[in-house]
Amino acid sequence: PDVPVDLSVLRGFDADLAFRFGRIEDGPRVLTEVEGRFVNAAGQARLEPLALSLPGGRLSLRAAADAGRPIPALQMAGGGQGLELAAFLRGLGAEAPSDGRADLAFDLRGQGRGTREVAASLTGVFGLAVIDGALGGGLARSLGQLSPQLAQGVALSCLALRGEAE
């Protein structure tokens, strides 16, 4: 759905806040060792650095928003190394198409008054590398329709994906 992106609240205050939480629970999602810094000045906000642990690994993230422009601008960047992919995705509430160890890196920017405009203006890069894994989940079930031998999963020694948005 096209959800409005209203950052006007950022224009109403300035802040410089460092924080640390031992544990944050949101239903089945559990974040631990959450620490970061939020700075906002005249509607230009940054959440940097932000580090957190999920089941499966630790992420480092950066986020920025500019509410001072007529069309809000957003940025999200970060990644993690040595993530246990299946546990990591389950921690986010998603089924893993693969297991194995993964490295993740991304830097994406967009602007818009709604999520569709942001998605349509998206620029940046996304990279994922997986080693010592196996394709599973819904992907293995789909492959199993081609051959029953593939339904058990497919060994995955190395997979690297990189995408650019323009």
C-alpha positions as CSV (number, residue, x, y, z in Angstrom):
1,P,0.0,0.0,0.0
2,D,1.0,3.6,-0.5
3,V,1.6,4.9,3.1
4,P,2.1,8.6,3.5
5,V,5.6,9.7,4.6
6,D,5.0,12.6,6.9
7,L,8.2,13.8,8.6
8,S,6.9,17.2,9.7
9,V,7.2,16.2,13.3
10,L,11.0,16.4,12.9
11,R,10.8,20.1,12.2
12,G,9.3,20.8,15.7
13,F,12.3,19.9,17.8
14,D,16.1,19.5,18.0
15,A,17.7,16.6,19.8
16,D,20.9,14.8,20.5
17,L,20.2,11.5,22.2
18,A,22.5,8.6,22.9
19,F,20.7,5.4,24.0
20,R,21.4,1.8,25.0
21,F,18.8,-1.0,25.6
22,G,19.7,-4.5,26.7
23,R,16.5,-6.0,25.2
24,I,13.6,-4.9,23.1
25,E,10.7,-7.3,22.3
26,D,8.1,-6.7,19.6
27,G,5.9,-9.9,19.5
28,P,8.2,-12.7,18.2
29,R,11.0,-10.3,17.3
30,V,13.7,-9.8,20.0
31,L,16.5,-7.2,19.6
32,T,19.4,-7.2,22.1
33,E,22.3,-5.0,22.7
34,V,20.7,-2.0,20.9
35,E,22.8,1.1,21.0
36,G,22.9,4.3,19.0
37,R,22.6,8.0,18.7
38,F,19.8,10.1,17.3
39,V,20.5,13.7,16.3
40,N,17.9,16.1,14.8
41,A,18.5,19.7,13.9
42,A,15.9,21.8,12.0
43,G,14.3,18.7,10.5
44,Q,17.5,17.0,9.4
45,A,17.6,13.8,11.5
46,R,20.2,11.1,11.7
47,L,20.3,7.8,13.5
48,E,23.9,7.0,13.4
49,P,25.4,4.8,14.6
50,L,22.8,2.2,15.3
51,A,23.9,-1.3,16.3
52,L,21.7,-4.2,17.3
53,S,21.7,-7.9,17.7
54,L,19.0,-10.2,16.3
55,P,18.9,-14.0,16.5
56,G,21.5,-14.9,13.9
57,G,23.8,-11.9,14.1
58,R,24.6,-8.3,14.7
59,L,23.7,-5.4,12.4
60,S,25.2,-1.9,12.0
61,L,22.8,0.7,10.5
62,R,22.6,4.3,9.6
63,A,19.4,6.2,8.8
64,A,18.7,9.8,7.8
65,A,15.7,11.9,7.0
66,D,15.4,15.4,5.7
67,A,12.1,17.0,6.5
68,G,13.2,20.5,5.5
69,R,12.7,19.8,1.8
70,P,9.3,20.1,0.1
71,I,9.6,16.4,-0.7
72,P,11.0,14.4,2.2
73,A,14.3,12.5,1.6
74,L,15.2,9.3,3.3
75,Q,18.4,7.2,3.5
76,M,19.1,3.7,5.0
77,A,22.5,2.0,5.0
78,G,24.3,-0.7,6.8
79,G,24.8,-4.4,7.0
80,G,26.3,-7.3,8.9
81,Q,28.9,-10.0,8.5
82,G,28.7,-13.7,9.4
83,L,24.9,-13.6,9.9
84,E,23.3,-17.0,10.4
85,L,20.8,-16.5,7.6
86,A,17.9,-18.7,8.7
87,A,17.9,-17.5,12.3
88,F,18.3,-13.9,11.2
89,L,15.3,-14.0,8.9
90,R,13.2,-15.9,11.5
91,G,14.1,-13.1,13.9
92,L,12.6,-10.6,11.5
93,G,9.5,-12.8,11.1
94,A,10.3,-14.1,7.6
95,E,10.8,-17.6,6.3
96,A,14.4,-18.1,5.1
97,P,14.8,-19.3,1.4
98,S,18.2,-20.6,2.4
99,D,20.4,-21.2,5.4
100,G,24.1,-20.6,5.7
101,R,26.3,-17.7,6.8
102,A,25.7,-14.4,5.1
103,D,27.3,-11.0,4.7
104,L,24.9,-8.1,3.9
105,A,25.5,-4.6,2.8
106,F,23.2,-1.9,1.5
107,D,23.0,1.9,1.0
108,L,19.6,3.1,-0.4
109,R,18.1,6.6,-0.8
110,G,14.8,7.8,-1.9
111,Q,12.4,10.7,-1.6
112,G,8.7,11.1,-1.7
113,R,5.5,12.0,0.1
114,G,4.5,8.3,0.2
115,T,6.1,4.9,0.2
116,R,5.4,4.4,-3.5
117,E,7.1,7.6,-4.4
118,V,10.1,6.7,-2.2
119,A,10.3,3.2,-3.9
120,A,10.0,4.8,-7.4
121,S,12.9,7.2,-6.6
122,L,15.1,4.6,-4.9
123,T,18.8,4.8,-5.7
124,G,21.7,2.9,-4.3
125,V,23.2,-0.6,-3.9
126,F,22.3,-3.9,-2.1
127,G,24.6,-6.9,-1.7
128,L,24.3,-10.3,-0.2
129,A,26.8,-13.1,-0.1
130,V,25.9,-16.6,1.4
131,I,28.3,-19.5,2.0
132,D,27.9,-23.0,3.4
133,G,24.2,-23.1,3.0
134,A,21.3,-24.9,1.4
135,L,18.3,-23.6,-0.5
136,G,15.2,-24.5,1.5
137,G,11.8,-23.2,2.5
138,G,9.3,-22.1,-0.2
139,L,12.1,-22.1,-2.8
140,A,12.9,-25.8,-2.1
141,R,9.2,-26.7,-2.2
142,S,9.0,-25.0,-5.6
143,L,12.1,-26.8,-6.8
144,G,10.6,-30.1,-5.5
145,Q,7.9,-29.7,-8.1
146,L,10.6,-30.1,-10.8
147,S,12.2,-33.1,-9.1
148,P,11.6,-34.9,-5.8
149,Q,15.3,-34.9,-5.1
150,L,15.3,-31.1,-5.0
151,A,12.6,-31.0,-2.4
152,Q,15.2,-31.9,0.3
153,G,17.0,-28.7,-0.5
154,V,19.9,-27.9,-2.7
155,A,23.5,-27.5,-1.3
156,L,24.7,-23.9,-1.7
157,S,28.5,-23.5,-1.3
158,C,28.5,-19.9,-2.4
159,L,26.0,-17.3,-3.7
160,A,26.6,-13.6,-4.2
161,L,24.0,-11.1,-5.3
162,R,24.5,-7.4,-5.9
163,G,21.9,-5.0,-7.2
164,E,21.8,-1.4,-8.0
165,A,18.7,0.8,-8.0
166,E,18.6,3.9,-10.2
